[in-house]
Amino acid sequence: MVQNLILVGYLIYLPIVIMLTLLVAKVLFKNGKVFMLDIFNGREEIAHSTNRLFEVGFYLLNIGFALRILHISSYRINVDTALIDLTAELSEKIGGFSIYLGLALFFNLFLFFRGKRIAAQKRNMAQVART
C-alpha cells in the first residue's frame, strides 16, 4: 500500500517540477535574449548561442536537482494517514524545489545584469580611448 502511494507521489512530483522548470526557463531565456544582444554588442549569432547554452545548463542543473531530491521515504508515511503524509511530503519537496528554482532564476538574472554592466564599461572605455 505505502509503496504504491510512493509511486503515485513520484508520478505527481515529476511532471510538476519538470513543468515548473520549463516554464521558468522559457520566461527567463526568452527575455534573456535582450541582455545577450546587449552584452555581445548586437552580434546575434553569439548572443543566441550563449543564451542557448545558459538555457541548457539551467535545465540540467534544475532537473538534476529535482531528481536528486526525488526520494520519498516510506518511513515518513504512516499507513493510517498515508494520503495526508504523502501530501505533506510532496508539498515539502515541491515547495523546496520552487524556492531553489527561484534562487536559480535570480542567479541567472544576476549573471545577465553583470554581463550587461561589464559590456557597458568596455564600450565606455573604448569610447574614451577613441577620443
Secondary structure, DSSP 4 states (H G I P E B T S, - for coil): -HHHHHHHHHHHHHHHHHHHHHHHHHHHHHHHHHHHHHHTTT-HHHHHHHHHHHHHHHHHHHHHHHHHT----GGG--STTHHHHHHHHHHHHHHHHHHHHHHHHHHHHHHHHHHHHHHHHHHHHHHHHH-
